[in-house]
Amino acid sequence: MILNVALSYGGRTEIVEAVRHIAKDAASGVLLPQDVTSKMFSDYLYTRGLPDPDLMIRTSGETRISNFLLWQMAYTELYFTKTLWPDFRRQDLLLAIMDYQQRERRFGMVEGEISRAI
């Protein structure tokens, strides 16, 4: 299991910084614009080398992602709970995991495409 803790983090800032670095590398000839892919873009993010999250648990009853891992959470399953973070306990985590286990991960595919992709 990998647990990421982000302090003073902003997803938009992360994306802008990645774009700046890509532009700099393109201007210096390190890469060509047509070389930019989703995978390559991910390598310019703060989380390079880490897998995208499978599950994001949002506490406190908020139903938004609040500028958190905007690129990385494209196919992340979201779980919302009214429990406040300081009160979030093992039982709350188990409820979130059990909910997650009931989901069908499609990664942007529709139901019929899943069996063909496997």
KOLMIMI-319368 format. One record per residue: residue in three letters; x, z, y of N, C-alpha, C in turn; residue number from 1. Coordinates in Angstrom, 1 decimal, padded with zeros to 4 digits. Layout:
<sites>
> rest, n.x, n.z, n.y, ca.x, ca.z, ca.y, c.x, c.z, c.y, nr
> ALA, X, Z, Y, X, Z, Y, X, Z, Y, NUM
...
</sites>
This chain:
<sites>
> rest, n.x, n.z, n.y, ca.x, ca.z, ca.y, c.x, c.z, c.y, nr
> MET, 000.9, 000.0, -001.2, 000.0, 000.0, 000.0, 000.9, 000.0, 001.2, 1
> ILE, 000.5, -000.7, 002.2, 001.2, -000.8, 003.5, 000.3, -000.2, 004.6, 2
> LEU, 000.7, 000.7, 005.3, 000.0, 001.3, 006.4, 000.7, 001.0, 007.7, 3
> ASN, 000.0, 000.3, 008.6, 000.6, -000.1, 009.9, 000.0, 000.8, 011.0, 4
> VAL, 000.9, 001.4, 011.8, 000.4, 002.2, 012.9, 000.9, 001.5, 014.2, 5
> ALA, 000.0, 001.2, 015.1, 000.3, 000.5, 016.3, 000.1, 001.3, 017.5, 6
> LEU, 001.2, 001.6, 018.2, 001.2, 002.4, 019.5, 001.4, 001.4, 020.7, 7
> SER, 000.6, 001.6, 021.7, 000.8, 000.7, 022.9, 000.8, -000.8, 022.5, 8
> TYR, -000.1, -001.1, 021.6, -000.1, -002.5, 021.1, -001.3, -003.2, 021.6, 9
> GLY, -001.2, -004.5, 021.8, -002.3, -005.4, 022.2, -002.1, -006.7, 021.6, 10
> GLY, -003.2, -007.2, 020.9, -003.1, -008.4, 020.1, -002.9, -009.6, 021.0, 11
> ARG, -003.6, -009.6, 022.2, -003.4, -010.8, 023.1, -001.9, -010.9, 023.6, 12
> THR, -001.4, -009.7, 023.9, 000.0, -009.7, 024.4, 000.9, -010.2, 023.2, 13
> GLU, 000.7, -009.8, 022.0, 001.5, -010.2, 020.9, 001.4, -011.8, 020.7, 14
> ILE, 000.2, -012.3, 020.9, 000.1, -013.8, 020.7, 000.8, -014.5, 021.9, 15
> VAL, 000.6, -014.0, 023.1, 001.3, -014.6, 024.3, 002.8, -014.6, 024.1, 16
> GLU, 003.4, -013.4, 023.6, 004.8, -013.3, 023.4, 005.3, -014.3, 022.3, 17
> ALA, 004.5, -014.5, 021.3, 004.8, -015.4, 020.2, 004.9, -016.8, 020.8, 18
> VAL, 003.9, -017.2, 021.6, 003.8, -018.5, 022.2, 005.0, -018.8, 023.1, 19
> ARG, 005.4, -017.8, 023.8, 006.6, -017.9, 024.7, 007.8, -018.1, 023.9, 20
> HIS, 008.0, -017.4, 022.8, 009.2, -017.6, 022.0, 009.2, -019.0, 021.3, 21
> ILE, 008.0, -019.5, 020.9, 007.9, -020.8, 020.3, 008.2, -021.8, 021.4, 22
> ALA, 007.7, -021.7, 022.6, 008.0, -022.6, 023.7, 009.5, -022.6, 024.0, 23
> LYS, 010.1, -021.5, 024.0, 011.5, -021.4, 024.3, 012.3, -022.1, 023.2, 24
> ASP, 011.9, -021.9, 021.9, 012.6, -022.6, 020.8, 012.4, -024.1, 020.9, 25
> ALA, 011.2, -024.5, 021.3, 010.9, -025.9, 021.4, 011.7, -026.5, 022.5, 26
> ALA, 011.8, -025.8, 023.6, 012.5, -026.3, 024.8, 014.0, -026.5, 024.5, 27
> SER, 014.5, -025.6, 023.7, 016.0, -025.6, 023.3, 016.3, -026.5, 022.1, 28
> GLY, 015.2, -027.1, 021.6, 015.4, -028.0, 020.5, 015.5, -027.4, 019.1, 29
> VAL, 015.3, -026.1, 019.0, 015.3, -025.4, 017.7, 014.2, -025.9, 016.8, 30
> LEU, 013.0, -026.2, 017.4, 011.9, -026.7, 016.7, 011.2, -027.8, 017.5, 31
> LEU, 010.4, -028.6, 016.8, 009.6, -029.6, 017.4, 008.2, -029.1, 017.4, 32
> PRO, 007.4, -029.6, 018.5, 006.0, -029.1, 018.5, 005.2, -029.4, 017.2, 33
> GLN, 005.5, -030.6, 016.6, 004.8, -030.9, 015.4, 005.2, -030.0, 014.2, 34
> ASP, 006.2, -029.2, 014.4, 006.7, -028.3, 013.3, 005.9, -027.0, 013.3, 35
> VAL, 005.1, -026.8, 014.4, 004.3, -025.5, 014.5, 003.2, -025.5, 013.5, 36
> THR, 003.2, -024.5, 012.6, 002.2, -024.3, 011.6, 001.6, -022.9, 011.7, 37
> SER, 000.6, -022.6, 011.0, 000.0, -021.2, 011.0, 001.1, -020.3, 010.4, 38
> LYS, 001.7, -020.7, 009.3, 002.8, -019.8, 008.7, 003.9, -019.6, 009.7, 39
> MET, 004.4, -020.6, 010.3, 005.5, -020.5, 011.2, 005.1, -019.6, 012.4, 40
> PHE, 003.9, -019.8, 012.9, 003.4, -019.0, 014.0, 003.4, -017.5, 013.7, 41
> SER, 002.9, -017.2, 012.4, 002.9, -015.8, 012.0, 004.3, -015.2, 012.0, 42
> ASP, 005.3, -016.0, 011.8, 006.7, -015.5, 011.7, 007.2, -015.1, 013.1, 43
> TYR, 006.5, -015.5, 014.2, 006.8, -015.1, 015.5, 006.1, -013.8, 016.0, 44
> LEU, 005.2, -013.3, 015.2, 004.4, -012.2, 015.5, 005.2, -010.9, 015.2, 45
> TYR, 004.7, -009.8, 015.7, 005.4, -008.5, 015.5, 005.4, -008.1, 014.0, 46
> THR, 004.4, -008.6, 013.3, 004.2, -008.2, 011.9, 004.8, -009.2, 010.9, 47
> ARG, 005.7, -010.0, 011.4, 006.4, -011.0, 010.5, 006.9, -010.3, 009.3, 48
> GLY, 006.7, -011.0, 008.2, 007.2, -010.4, 006.9, 006.2, -009.5, 006.2, 49
> LEU, 005.1, -009.1, 007.0, 004.1, -008.2, 006.4, 002.9, -009.0, 006.0, 50
> PRO, 002.2, -008.6, 005.0, 001.0, -009.4, 004.7, -000.1, -009.1, 005.7, 51
> ASP, -001.0, -010.0, 005.8, -002.2, -009.8, 006.7, -003.0, -008.7, 006.1, 52
> PRO, -003.7, -007.8, 006.9, -004.5, -006.7, 006.3, -005.7, -007.3, 005.5, 53
> ASP, -005.9, -006.5, 004.4, -007.1, -006.9, 003.6, -008.3, -006.2, 004.1, 54
> LEU, -008.1, -005.0, 004.7, -009.3, -004.1, 005.1, -008.9, -003.4, 006.4, 55
> MET, -009.8, -003.5, 007.4, -009.6, -002.7, 008.6, -010.8, -001.8, 008.7, 56
> ILE, -010.4, -000.5, 008.8, -011.4, 000.6, 009.0, -011.5, 001.0, 010.4, 57
> ARG, -012.7, 000.8, 011.0, -012.9, 001.2, 012.4, -013.8, 002.4, 012.4, 58
> THR, -013.2, 003.5, 013.0, -013.9, 004.8, 013.1, -014.6, 004.9, 014.4, 59
> SER, -015.4, 006.0, 014.5, -016.1, 006.4, 015.7, -017.3, 005.7, 016.0, 60
> GLY, -017.8, 004.8, 015.1, -019.1, 004.1, 015.4, -018.9, 002.8, 016.2, 61
> GLU, -017.7, 002.6, 016.7, -017.4, 001.4, 017.4, -017.5, 000.2, 016.5, 62
> THR, -018.1, -000.9, 017.0, -018.2, -002.1, 016.1, -017.5, -003.3, 016.8, 63
> ARG, -016.2, -003.1, 017.1, -015.4, -004.1, 017.7, -014.0, -003.9, 017.2, 64
> ILE, -013.1, -004.9, 017.3, -011.8, -004.8, 016.8, -010.8, -004.4, 017.9, 65
> SER, -011.2, -004.4, 019.2, -010.5, -003.8, 020.3, -009.1, -004.4, 020.4, 66
> ASN, -008.9, -005.7, 020.4, -007.7, -006.3, 020.7, -006.6, -006.0, 019.6, 67
> PHE, -007.0, -005.7, 018.4, -006.1, -005.3, 017.4, -005.9, -006.4, 016.4, 68
> LEU, -004.6, -006.8, 016.2, -004.2, -007.8, 015.2, -005.1, -009.0, 015.2, 69
> LEU, -005.3, -009.6, 016.3, -006.2, -010.7, 016.5, -005.9, -011.9, 015.6, 70
> TRP, -004.7, -012.2, 015.5, -004.3, -013.4, 014.6, -004.4, -013.0, 013.1, 71
> GLN, -003.8, -011.8, 012.8, -003.7, -011.4, 011.4, -005.0, -011.0, 010.8, 72
> MET, -006.0, -010.7, 011.5, -007.3, -010.3, 010.9, -008.3, -011.4, 010.7, 73
> ALA, -007.8, -012.6, 010.7, -008.7, -013.8, 010.5, -009.6, -013.6, 009.3, 74
> TYR, -009.1, -013.1, 008.2, -009.8, -013.0, 006.9, -009.9, -011.6, 006.5, 75
> THR, -009.6, -010.6, 007.3, -009.7, -009.2, 007.0, -011.1, -008.8, 006.9, 76
> GLU, -011.4, -008.0, 005.9, -012.7, -007.4, 005.7, -012.8, -006.2, 006.7, 77
> LEU, -013.9, -006.1, 007.4, -014.1, -005.0, 008.4, -015.1, -003.9, 007.8, 78
> TYR, -014.7, -002.7, 008.1, -015.5, -001.6, 007.6, -015.7, -000.6, 008.8, 79
> PHE, -017.0, -000.4, 009.2, -017.3, 000.5, 010.3, -017.9, 001.8, 009.9, 80
> THR, -017.4, 002.9, 010.4, -017.9, 004.2, 010.1, -018.1, 005.0, 011.4, 81
> LYS, -019.1, 005.8, 011.4, -019.4, 006.7, 012.6, -018.4, 007.9, 012.6, 82
> THR, -017.8, 008.1, 011.5, -016.8, 009.3, 011.5, -015.7, 009.1, 012.5, 83
> LEU, -015.5, 010.1, 013.3, -014.4, 010.0, 014.2, -013.0, 010.1, 013.5, 84
> TRP, -012.0, 009.5, 014.1, -010.7, 009.5, 013.4, -010.2, 010.9, 013.0, 85
> PRO, -010.2, 011.9, 013.9, -009.7, 013.2, 013.5, -010.5, 013.8, 012.3, 86
> ASP, -011.7, 013.4, 012.1, -012.5, 013.9, 011.0, -012.5, 013.0, 009.8, 87
> PHE, -011.8, 011.9, 009.8, -011.8, 011.0, 008.7, -011.0, 011.6, 007.6, 88
> ARG, -011.6, 011.7, 006.4, -011.0, 012.4, 005.3, -010.9, 011.5, 004.1, 89
> ARG, -010.4, 012.0, 003.0, -010.2, 011.3, 001.8, -011.5, 010.7, 001.3, 90
> GLN, -012.6, 011.5, 001.4, -013.9, 011.0, 001.0, -014.4, 009.8, 001.8, 91
> ASP, -014.1, 009.8, 003.1, -014.4, 008.6, 003.9, -013.6, 007.4, 003.5, 92
> LEU, -012.3, 007.6, 003.2, -011.5, 006.5, 002.8, -012.0, 005.9, 001.4, 93
> LEU, -012.4, 006.8, 000.5, -012.9, 006.4, -000.8, -014.2, 005.6, -000.6, 94
> LEU, -015.1, 006.0, 000.3, -016.3, 005.2, 000.6, -016.0, 003.8, 001.2, 95
> ALA, -015.0, 003.8, 002.0, -014.5, 002.5, 002.6, -014.0, 001.6, 001.5, 96
> ILE, -013.2, 002.1, 000.6, -012.6, 001.3, -000.5, -013.6, 000.9, -001.5, 97
> MET, -014.6, 001.7, -001.8, -015.7, 001.4, -002.7, -016.5, 000.2, -002.1, 98
> ASP, -016.8, 000.3, -000.8, -017.5, -000.8, -000.1, -016.7, -002.1, -000.2, 99
> TYR, -015.4, -002.0, 000.1, -014.5, -003.2, 000.0, -014.5, -003.8, -001.4, 100
> GLN, -014.5, -003.0, -002.4, -014.5, -003.5, -003.8, -015.7, -004.3, -004.1, 101
> GLN, -016.8, -004.1, -003.4, -018.1, -004.8, -003.7, -018.1, -006.1, -003.0, 102
> ARG, -017.2, -006.4, -002.2, -017.2, -007.7, -001.4, -016.6, -008.8, -002.2, 103
> GLU, -017.0, -010.0, -001.8, -016.4, -011.2, -002.4, -015.5, -011.8, -001.3, 104
> ARG, -014.2, -011.8, -001.6, -013.2, -012.3, -000.6, -013.2, -013.8, -000.7, 105
> ARG, -013.5, -014.5, 000.4, -013.6, -016.0, 000.3, -012.6, -016.6, 001.2, 106
> PHE, -011.9, -015.9, 002.1, -010.9, -016.5, 002.9, -011.3, -017.7, 003.6, 107
> GLY, -012.5, -017.8, 004.1, -013.0, -018.9, 004.9, -013.7, -020.0, 004.0, 108
> MET, -013.7, -019.8, 002.7, -014.4, -020.8, 001.9, -015.8, -020.4, 001.7, 109
> VAL, -016.6, -021.3, 001.3, -018.0, -021.0, 000.9, -018.1, -020.8, -000.6, 110
> GLU, -019.2, -020.2, -001.1, -019.2, -019.8, -002.5, -018.8, -020.8, -003.5, 111
> GLY, -019.2, -022.1, -003.4, -018.8, -023.1, -004.4, -017.4, -023.4, -004.4, 112
> GLU, -016.7, -023.3, -003.3, -015.3, -023.6, -003.2, -014.4, -022.5, -003.8, 113
> ILE, -014.9, -021.3, -004.0, -014.0, -020.3, -004.5, -013.6, -020.5, -005.9, 114
> SER, -014.5, -020.9, -006.8, -014.2, -021.2, -008.2, -013.2, -022.3, -008.3, 115
> ARG, -013.3, -023.3, -007.5, -012.4, -024.5, -007.5, -011.0, -024.1, -007.0, 116
> ALA, -010.9, -023.1, -006.1, -009.6, -022.7, -005.6, -008.8, -021.9, -006.5, 117
> ILE, -009.5, -021.2, -007.4, -008.8, -020.3, -008.3, -008.1, -021.0, -009.4, 118
</sites>
